[in-house]
Amino acid sequence: MANQLFDMLGGNSQNLGPFSNMQNLVNQLNQFRSGLQVDPKQQVQELLNSGKMSQTQYNQLSQMATQIQKMLNGK
């Protein structure tokens, strides 16, 4: 069975280098972000406040978001 995420990221292309499809991924992330109808920070805060997300999960998500933001900003 094919891995759709792997295929989407260019896993079947001749060039399997780590940055072979980085620009494509960045473009897709930007398209996804522009399609959001709510503020992601507000939505996550609501999950934390409601108890649907633990403080540990919030901290992990925050760290991942910071890493992704640095990657997107080229830092």
BARO-446693 format. One record per residue: residue in one letter; x, y, z of N, C-alpha, C in turn. Coordinates in steps of 0.1 Angstrom, whole numbers, padded with zeros to 4 digits, always signed. Example, Ala and Ser with C-alpha at 12.3 -4.5 7.8 and 13.67 -1.06 7.14 Angstrom:
A+0132-0057+0078+0123-0045+0078+0132-0033+0078
S+0128-0022+0071+0137-0011+0071+0129+0000+0079
This chain:
M+0009-0012+0000+0000+0000+0000+0009+0012+0000
A+0006+0022-0009+0014+0034-0010+0012+0043+0002
N+0022+0050+0006+0022+0060+0016+0019+0073+0010
Q+0007+0079+0011+0003+0091+0005+0011+0103+0009
L+0015+0104+0022+0023+0115+0026+0037+0114+0020
F+0042+0103+0019+0055+0101+0013+0055+0105-0001
D+0044+0100-0008+0043+0104-0023+0041+0119-0024
M+0033+0125-0016+0031+0140-0017+0044+0148-0015
L+0052+0143-0006+0065+0149-0004+0076+0146-0014
G+0072+0138-0024+0081+0135-0035+0090+0123-0032
G+0085+0114-0024+0093+0102-0021+0096+0093-0032
N+0088+0094-0043+0090+0085-0055+0098+0092-0066
S+0103+0104-0063+0110+0111-0073+0125+0106-0073
Q+0132+0110-0084+0146+0105-0085+0155+0112-0075
N+0152+0124-0071+0160+0131-0061+0154+0130-0048
L+0159+0122-0039+0153+0119-0026+0161+0127-0015
G+0168+0138-0019+0175+0146-0009+0165+0153+0000
P+0170+0156+0012+0160+0162+0022+0154+0175+0018
F+0159+0182+0009+0153+0195+0005+0148+0195-0009
S+0146+0182-0015+0142+0181-0029+0128+0188-0031
N+0120+0187-0022+0106+0192-0023+0103+0202-0012
M+0113+0208-0006+0110+0217+0006+0102+0229+0002
Q+0104+0235-0010+0096+0246-0014+0082+0242-0017
N+0079+0230-0022+0066+0225-0024+0059+0224-0011
L+0066+0219-0001+0060+0217+0013+0057+0230+0019
V+0066+0240+0018+0063+0253+0023+0051+0260+0016
N+0050+0258+0003+0038+0263-0004+0025+0257+0001
Q+0026+0244+0003+0014+0237+0008+0010+0242+0022
L+0020+0244+0030+0017+0248+0044+0011+0262+0044
N+0017+0271+0035+0011+0284+0034-0003+0284+0029
Q-0006+0276+0019-0020+0274+0014-0029+0270+0025
F-0025+0260+0033-0032+0255+0044-0035+0266+0054
R-0025+0273+0058-0026+0284+0067-0036+0295+0063
S-0035+0298+0050-0044+0309+0045-0059+0304+0044
G-0061+0291+0044-0074+0286+0044-0081+0284+0058
L-0073+0287+0069-0078+0285+0082-0088+0296+0085
Q-0099+0293+0091-0110+0303+0094-0109+0308+0108
V-0101+0302+0116-0100+0306+0130-0085+0308+0134
D-0083+0316+0144-0070+0318+0149-0064+0306+0156
P-0054+0299+0150-0049+0287+0156-0045+0288+0171
K-0039+0300+0174-0035+0302+0188-0047+0302+0197
Q-0058+0309+0193-0070+0309+0201-0076+0295+0202
Q-0076+0288+0191-0082+0274+0192-0074+0265+0201
V-0061+0266+0201-0053+0258+0210-0055+0262+0224
Q-0056+0275+0227-0058+0280+0240-0072+0275+0246
E-0082+0275+0237-0095+0270+0241-0094+0255+0245
L-0086+0247+0237-0084+0233+0240-0078+0231+0254
L-0068+0240+0257-0061+0239+0270-0070+0243+0281
N-0078+0254+0279-0087+0259+0289-0098+0249+0292
S-0103+0242+0282-0114+0232+0284-0109+0219+0290
G-0096+0217+0290-0091+0204+0296-0090+0193+0285
K-0093+0196+0273-0091+0187+0262-0077+0185+0258
M-0068+0194+0262-0054+0193+0260-0047+0196+0273
S-0037+0187+0276-0030+0189+0288-0019+0200+0287
Q-0013+0204+0298-0003+0214+0297+0010+0208+0290
T+0012+0195+0292+0023+0189+0286+0021+0188+0271
Q+0009+0185+0266+0006+0185+0252+0008+0199+0246
Y+0003+0209+0253+0004+0223+0249+0019+0227+0247
N+0027+0223+0257+0041+0226+0256+0048+0219+0244
Q+0044+0207+0242+0050+0200+0230+0046+0206+0217
L+0033+0210+0216+0028+0216+0204+0035+0230+0202
S+0037+0237+0213+0044+0250+0212+0058+0248+0207
Q+0065+0238+0212+0079+0236+0207+0079+0232+0192
M+0070+0224+0188+0069+0220+0174+0066+0232+0165
A+0056+0240+0170+0053+0252+0162+0065+0262+0161
T+0072+0263+0171+0084+0272+0171+0094+0266+0161
Q+0096+0253+0161+0106+0247+0151+0101+0249+0137
I+0088+0247+0135+0083+0248+0121+0084+0263+0117
Q+0081+0272+0126+0082+0286+0122+0096+0290+0119
K+0106+0285+0126+0120+0288+0123+0124+0282+0109
M+0119+0270+0106+0122+0264+0093+0116+0273+0082
L+0103+0277+0084+0097+0285+0074+0103+0298+0072
N+0109+0304+0082+0115+0317+0081+0130+0316+0077
G+0135+0304+0075+0148+0302+0071+0159+0304+0082
K+0155+0302+0094+0165+0304+0105+0169+0291+0111
